[in-house]
Amino acid sequence: QVQLVESGGGLVQSGGSLRLSCAASGFTFSRSAMSWYRQGPGKEREWVADITPAGGTKNYANSVKGRFAISRENTRNTVYLQMNSLKPEDTAEYYCVEGLTGGWGQGIQVTVAS
């Protein structure tokens, strides 16, 4: 079955960086667009970024454009989210989502201290 396991979250100071990873299994990763979503405390879940199967096209929410970068390694079945210039409003649970079956990871917490 589809498994998506996020890692790399944690506590960071405002202005700092983190890189999230999502290790995928149970489906043909190289054929699946991948996305990151997040849900902050008291907020609705929001789309953050996505990437096409070969990695040629990447899209970002306006709130993270220029600060976050999505990438993937199809040989490792892994998608990444590099997060720079982090702000307290980036504090959220971050989820990896795959496009073929709509599977979601369990989520990982990112907390940005002011």
C-alpha positions as CSV (number, residue, x, y, z in Angstrom):
1,Q,0.0,0.0,0.0
2,V,1.0,3.6,-0.4
3,Q,3.3,4.8,2.3
4,L,4.7,8.3,2.7
5,V,7.0,9.1,5.6
6,E,8.0,12.6,6.3
7,S,11.1,13.6,8.2
8,G,13.2,16.7,8.9
9,G,10.8,18.8,10.9
10,G,11.5,20.4,14.3
11,L,12.0,23.7,16.0
12,V,13.9,26.5,14.3
13,Q,14.4,30.2,15.0
14,S,12.8,32.8,12.7
15,G,15.0,33.3,9.6
16,G,16.3,29.8,9.8
17,S,16.1,26.8,7.5
18,L,14.8,23.3,7.5
19,R,14.6,20.6,4.8
20,L,11.7,18.2,4.9
21,S,12.0,14.8,3.2
22,C,9.2,12.4,2.2
23,A,10.2,8.8,1.5
24,A,7.6,7.1,-0.7
25,S,6.7,3.5,-1.4
26,G,3.8,1.3,-2.6
27,F,3.3,3.1,-5.9
28,T,5.3,4.1,-9.0
29,F,6.9,7.2,-7.6
30,S,8.4,8.4,-10.9
31,R,4.9,8.6,-12.4
32,S,3.4,10.6,-9.6
33,A,3.2,14.3,-9.2
34,M,4.0,15.1,-5.5
35,S,2.8,17.9,-3.3
36,W,3.3,19.4,0.1
37,Y,0.5,20.8,2.2
38,R,0.4,22.3,5.7
39,Q,-2.0,23.1,8.4
40,G,-1.2,25.6,11.0
41,P,-2.8,25.9,14.5
42,G,-6.3,27.1,14.1
43,K,-6.0,27.4,10.3
44,E,-7.3,25.5,7.3
45,R,-5.1,23.1,5.5
46,E,-3.3,24.8,2.6
47,W,-1.4,23.7,-0.4
48,V,2.3,24.7,-0.3
49,A,4.0,23.4,-3.4
50,D,3.9,20.7,-6.1
51,I,6.2,19.1,-8.6
52,T,5.6,17.1,-11.8
53,P,6.7,13.5,-12.1
54,A,10.0,14.3,-13.8
55,G,10.6,17.4,-11.8
56,G,10.4,19.8,-14.7
57,T,7.6,22.0,-13.3
58,K,7.2,23.3,-9.8
59,N,4.5,25.5,-8.4
60,Y,4.4,27.4,-5.1
61,A,1.8,29.1,-3.0
62,N,2.4,32.9,-2.9
63,S,3.1,32.7,0.8
64,V,6.2,30.6,0.3
65,K,7.4,31.7,-3.2
66,G,11.0,32.7,-3.1
67,R,11.6,31.0,0.2
68,F,10.7,27.4,-0.3
69,A,11.9,25.0,-2.9
70,I,10.5,21.6,-3.8
71,S,12.6,18.9,-5.4
72,R,12.6,15.2,-5.9
73,E,15.0,12.2,-6.5
74,N,13.1,9.6,-8.4
75,T,16.0,7.1,-7.9
76,R,15.4,7.4,-4.1
77,N,11.6,7.7,-4.2
78,T,12.0,10.9,-2.2
79,V,10.5,14.4,-2.4
80,Y,12.0,17.3,-0.5
81,L,10.9,20.7,0.7
82,Q,13.8,23.1,1.4
83,M,12.4,25.9,3.6
84,N,14.5,29.0,4.0
85,S,13.9,32.4,5.7
86,L,11.3,30.7,7.9
87,K,8.7,32.9,9.7
88,P,6.5,32.1,12.7
89,E,3.5,31.9,10.4
90,D,5.2,28.9,8.7
91,T,4.5,27.0,11.9
92,A,2.4,24.0,10.9
93,E,2.0,20.3,10.4
94,Y,3.5,19.6,7.0
95,Y,2.1,16.7,4.8
96,C,3.5,15.0,1.8
97,V,0.8,14.0,-0.8
98,E,1.1,11.8,-3.9
99,G,-1.0,12.5,-7.0
100,L,-1.8,9.0,-8.3
101,T,-4.0,7.8,-5.5
102,G,-4.2,10.9,-3.3
103,G,-2.3,9.3,-0.5
104,W,-1.2,11.5,2.5
105,G,1.7,11.1,4.8
106,Q,1.2,11.2,8.6
107,G,2.6,14.7,8.8
108,I,5.5,16.3,10.5
109,Q,5.6,19.3,12.8
110,V,7.6,22.5,11.9
111,T,7.7,25.2,14.6
112,V,9.3,28.5,13.9
113,A,10.1,30.6,17.1
114,S,10.1,34.3,16.9
